[in-house]
Amino acid sequence: MEIPPQRFTAAQVCEAAEEFIRLFHRENPEAGAPCARLAAVREELAETGTYRHTPEELVHGARVAWRNSNRCIGRLYWNSLRVRDRRELVASDEIADECFAHLREATNRGRVRPTVTVFAPDAPDRPGPLIWSEQLVRYAGYGDHPSVTVGDARNAPLTEALLRLGWAGGAGTPFDLLPLVVQGVNDKPRWFDTPADAVLEVPIRHPDDPGWGAWGLRWHAVPAISNMCLEIGGVHYPAAPFNGWYMGTEIGARNLADTDRYNLLPAVARRLGLDTSSDRSLWKDRALVELNRAVLDSFDRAGVTIADHHAESRRFLTHVEREERKGREVGADWSWIVPPISGSATPVFHRTYEDRPSSTAYVHHPGAQERAQGRDLV
Ligand code: ARG
């Protein structure tokens, strides 16, 4: 396995560390002046090449990293992120167990709680653990072409790799839970069956058409990204799965609708009796709206937290205002913030943002996408 290169020089780590410690003390006045802590961190860096965050720094750093997520529309509640400090864990089986515990706590019987679990950081002498799976919950995709795949075509390469490795496969439904793939420190990647009780799922039904029930559509309650690196003040936590709650369009306008995912618009249009002979009948657009109504209504009925894109857009602008009042500029990426349907009907559409980088952030690892597809899984 190729080991990702240390991306920061010692001087850069030192600079990022100082910047973060100053920010921590500025935003947490009860912690007092930063001088003593700065001196201690400099000394630790000189001696060991890294430094250990205090529990308070870790919590604040993980929250600020969310605050700095330019692609995330849901940042209004950044300061209430729950942080599970599991920095002592380096072994794959313990990490997998804690990921499943994360899911249970974050699910909270449907009242979804934004949560991050932080595992061991990279150290100068050895990389930290890695989670290969892109999310803690993923559905298998059987078949190698989007048009013939049963399940989530996005996960077909990983499914294939796991089957080759000896995973027995699920029941063959479109919504079989994939195992979680974890690589502990000094270890090869291993897979762990996802316990059914760790995953809450919502059956998708349409409020006006009881026939949807028999269709068997469902989606999981908690989106938990698991293959991004949490960087805080020059320290890299390569395994730090985090979740918020869903916004309906992620499921209804992307996961279930994209042609390279579940590609359900033609089937939805047929159920609705729409004329699909020409794009100009706007059958795709009408099917999208009904699929999104079904997702929101189903989550509501199941008592599972979900945002709609109108409310979440307003919340985002509240966040921008609130941050600006605190003297902080909010970075954002327009193309990610604007929802994938009805963009211009939401207020986030009608303005521009600056997409500014930060040294405390959730970032994509080099090679993460390949790992999420199970490439070179041995
Ligand atoms: N879009 C991804 C999905 O549909 C999840 C990304 C994170 N989403 C969130 N609401 N925190 O699974």
Boltz pocket constraint, residues with backbone or C-beta under 6 A from the ligand:
constraints:
  - pocket:
      binder: B
      contacts: [[A, 74], [A, 223], [A, 225], [A, 243], [A, 244], [A, 245], [A, 246], [A, 247], [A, 250], [A, 251], [A, 255]]
      max_distance: 6.0
